[in-house]
Amino acid sequence: MRNSLLNWKYEKLAGVVLDNLSKKYIEGFYLPARESVVPKLEEILKEGSTVANGGSVTLQETGTIELLRSGKYQFFDKDAAADSSERWKVLRKAFEADYYVCSANAITVSGEIVQLDGSGNRAAACIYGPEKVIFVVGMNKIVPDIEAAFERIRYIAPMNAKRLNLHTPCAATGICSDCRSDERICESYAIIRNSSRNKGHYTVLLVGENLGL
Ligand code: SF4
């Protein structure tokens, strides 16, 4: 019963969010389950094109990383870099990719896409560089407004710090203390509010499941 009500809620909410995104010239689709993500990406991504990605649990959970590594695309695979210097070069190449695929930390009901970043590569690539940007986002990341987006970020950032084995206070306590750690995960934020200067630049795939952190 609970699942069917949640599915109903997610579908209704997604309709509102997609409508608000379209008013901002951001295309979007609702996919009821994670299994639909790879087929949708296969429709969108041209074979042979260059693709880069932002670090994301959602991309792992939906099979997206596997797809990008399938050989259909020229994948700039930062996680396959031999060392930190090569990784840096791969991260920079992302800015010239045909497609950048990532998730988001939160999307507001009115259609603002919010990204938190440690080194800034993902936040930067989302707003400038790649030809097209595709967000894969679980409905658990839809929040009422910007204030709620930042609340959500403060809540999930310690889990991301823990996942990435960072030496931050929150990775030990589970709670944000607005630290000044050298490995701080919350260094920069990007908010995409509109895309009228670059219509069609963004595509959002809203997935009717709880995905990522
Ligand atoms: S500001 Fe520091 S303590 Fe707070 S979530 Fe970010 S890394 Fe963790």
Residues whose N, C-alpha, C, O or C-beta is under 5 A from the ligand:
A	BS01	SF4	A157 P158 T168 P169 C170 I175 C176 S177 D178 C179 R184 I185 C186
